[in-house]
Amino acid sequence: MALLLPSAEPVRYLTDTGTPVTDPPAYPVPDLDLLVTAYRKMVVGRRFDTQATALTKQGRLAVYPSSHGQEACQVGAVLAVGAGDWLFPTYRESVALVTRGVDPVEVLSLLRGDAHCGYDPRAHHVAPQCTPLATQTLHATGLAYAERRKGSGAIALAFIGDGATSEGDFHEALNFAAVFRAPVVFLVQNNRYAISVPLERQSAAPSLAAKGIGYGVPAEQVDGNDPVAVLAVLTAAVAHARSGAGPFLVEAHTYRMDAHTNADDATRYRAAAEVDEWRRRDPVARLEAYLRGRGALTDADASEIAAEAEEYAAALRARMNADPDLTPTDLFDHVYAEPTPQLREQRATLLAELVEAP
């Protein structure tokens, strides 16, 4: 049973200021080149996130759930998996999706209201972003089990929040994955709040990672604002799943710096001092300090990456400021592989009304 237990304290390699800890854990440290890539992706991802937040204020997006503060988890997860592996995101994983290479405008199509999913899931091996809590854990488990049956060697990684661990789907997914050794990694981004409900009102478990024990799922908890630790733990978790040993549960302790969405007022349920405390644990600043200390990042490098992020945001802004080209009959597309007689009739009626309209 001890092999199933997560570490007593979250795994971390970096202090809050980005210096190495005095007693590092046993997980192999990721290569510096990979960490530089992670830093670049995190800087670009944060700038994307800031731009998307601004687009909501300009009326270009209906809603946007910010990832600010959780970049290490989202970028680390994408870098830990392979191109043939599948990601199962929630509505908050926009930074993970752009890190995966999904067109940022297609990522934001759901949040603009253009389509339920603006990208091709098969092309990117990224399932549609999921709004209901924990339902994607079952989808990830089912796909992972199918990949195991096919012998493809692919795994699935499901993103979930702390609130989702209270849902029945999460527990069903853990149980099925363990029994049938589905190669799936469950990444819980514990950002302390399920919208406004604090963690202590959600669970009495010593950690969310401890919830794997009852199902025979090995687990680990990690400092989710330490990019080095996140990459180290997730790389090990992915290797575990890919080896045929079954699922793995990772709890990443992190924090949502902004409100739940632009429609939320976070000051109603959390104190400014708490936010300030987590701001000092900023994952981007911590990784930058570490890389500078190792001589892997110079002022010129940082400036070049910042410029790249600005260009990315400017291109996104220009494209999002153009109105989408929509066709009314799109309403009937992508509903069924073979449209029903009723849908065919409704589509014909709409086309006739459009022709008759002045």
Disulfide bonds with the S-S distance in Angstrom:
none
